[in-house]
Amino acid sequence: MIDSTTIALLIPEIILIGAATLLCMLGAFRPLRTVASGLAFVALVGAAAALWAQDSGLNLFSASAPAVSASGPLLIDLFGHTACWGILAVGAVLVLMLARPQQDEQRAEEVASLLLMLAGLMIVATANELILLFVGLELVSIPTYVLLYVGRHDSRGQEAASKYFFLSILSSAVLLYGFSFLYGAAGSTRLDKIAAGISLATAAASSSGFSTVLVPVAILLMFAGLAFRLTVVPFHFYAADVYQGTSNANAGLLSTLPKIAGLAALSRILLAALPGWETLGWKVVLVVSVLTMTLGNVLALWQNNLRRLLAYSSIAHAGYLLIGVAVALAVRTTQVGVAAGGFLTNSAALNGLGTAIFYLAVYMFATLGTFAALIYLSQGDQQVNTLVDISGLNRTNPVVALMVAVFMFSLAGIPPLAGFWGKFSLLYGALTLDEFSAQGEVWLRPWFIGLAVVAVLNAAIAAAYYLRVIGAMYFRSPEKRPFDAERGFGPAVAMAVCVALVIGIGLLPGKFLDGAVRAGQSISEPAAQQAMTKPSPISQPTALPVAAADRSR
C-alpha cells in the first residue's frame, strides 16, 4: 500500500522525473535548449539534497542504524541508498559528458532521457515489489531507446538502436515470464513475502512439490532476463555492434547504467527473496562468470575499433563482477538454520556482494573517463573511433594521453590504482571462502579457487589489449591528422573527476571498500532472517558458534 510516507521516500525520483518532463517541454524552443545541462545539474543537486535528508532522518549510515525498514513497495536499507548515491554520482559525470560545446538539436531530449534512467535506477535499487522493480527496469530501458535513436543519425546508428530495442524487449519478456513463475511459487509479488513463501514451500516440499518445481525455472528465467543488462554470456552478442554503431557518449552510458540495474535487481531477487535456492544460484553464476570473462577478454584482443574493444572489455568486467555475486550466494548456503541452534562456518573474509559493488564503482569511473576522453577528442560527427585515431596522442595532447593511460592501467588492474583493489577484493573474497554447502556434501573452496585462477589468467589476457591502447598513444607516430578537438568543458571536467576518483580510491581504498561491504551485508539480512527459521544439518568441525561468528563480523 502506498501512503504519504512512501511518496516522501520517492521525492528524489520525483524531482528527476519532473526535471526530465520540463526538459522535454523546453526542447521545443531552440533558445532554451542550451540550459539543458544546467537544469539537469540543478535536478541532481535537488535529488541529492532530498536523499541526504532521508538518510539523516533514517540514520541509515550510522553504526546503530536499523538494518531494514519497509514502506509500501519500497525497501529502505543501506544497500539501496548507497546505490542511489552512486547513481547520482555517475549521473553527474554523464551529464558533463553530454555537455558538448556544439549546438545539438536533441540536447534537451538526451539529458531528459538520462534523468529518467537515473530515476528508474533509483527505483530498482529500493524496490521491494516485483511490479515496481519491473517498472524501474523499464524506466531505464525505454529512455535508452530514445538516446540511441537521437545520438547518431546515420545508418549504423539506426541499426544499433534497432538491435538494442528488439533484444531489450525480448529480455524484458523473459524476465516477466520468470516473475510469473516466482509469483506462482510464492503467491505474492512483495520480495519479503516471497522469501517467506519460498521458505514454507521448500519446507513442505515432501507434501507438495509444485512450488519447488517453479522456483528453479523462475531463477533461470530471471537470471536470463537480467543477464542482458549485465552483458554476460550468452546474452552479450548485441554489445559490440551496438557500441560501435552509437556515439561515444551513448556507449559510455550503455557500459555503466544497465550494469547498475542488473546488479541491483539480481541482488534483490537472488539474495533477498529466494532463501534455500542459493546452491543453484552460485553454480549458475560461477559457470557464467568463467565463460563471460574469458570470451570478453579473448575477443577484445582482435579489436581495432575502440568502442568494440571497450564493449568486449565491458563483457569481461561483467564476468569479474559475477565473482562477487557467486561468493555471496555460496556464503548464504551455509547460513541456514543458525537460529535453530546450528553453527555458522567460517565465511569469506570479504562480503561477496560488497566487493561486487566496489568493483562496479571502480570499473564505471575508469570506463566513463575513457569515453569522456574520446568525446573530448572528437569533432562533431567526426568521432574518435579506432586505435589509428589516437596514435601519437602523447605528442598532440599529452595530458589527455596520460589520463587515458591511467584509465587503461586501472581497468587492467595495475596497482596502486582503484582497479587493482577492485580485482584484489573479489579474488580475496573467493580465496577465503572455506565452507561446505547447506547439505554438507559440497566443499566450496576448490570451486572458488578454480574461479580465482581463471580470473587471474583473464586479467593477464586483458592487460594485452589495454596496453595496445597505451602503446598506440605513446609509441606510434600519428597516422592521420588529428581532429580539431572541441575541447569541451564538460567532457574535460568529467575526465578530471574520473581520474581523481580512480587515483584517490586506489590510494585510500579502505573507506570505500568498507562502505561497500556494509551495503552488501545489509541486503542479505532480510533473507537471512527468513532462512534462520529452517533447520540445518551442518555441523562441521571448523564451525563457529553463532555468537562468535557475529562478533567476527
PyMOL commands that set and color helices and strands:
alter all, ss='L'
color gray80, all
select helices_A, chain A and resi 4-9+11-26+30-58+78-98+107-126+130-151+155-186+191-203+210-230+239-245+248-254+257-272+278-300+306-332+352-377+388-390+393-396+398-412+418-431+445-475+489-507+509-531+546-552
alter helices_A, ss='H'
color red, helices_A
select strands_A, chain A and resi 68-71+74-77
alter strands_A, ss='S'
color yellow, strands_A
deselect
rebuild
show_as cartoon
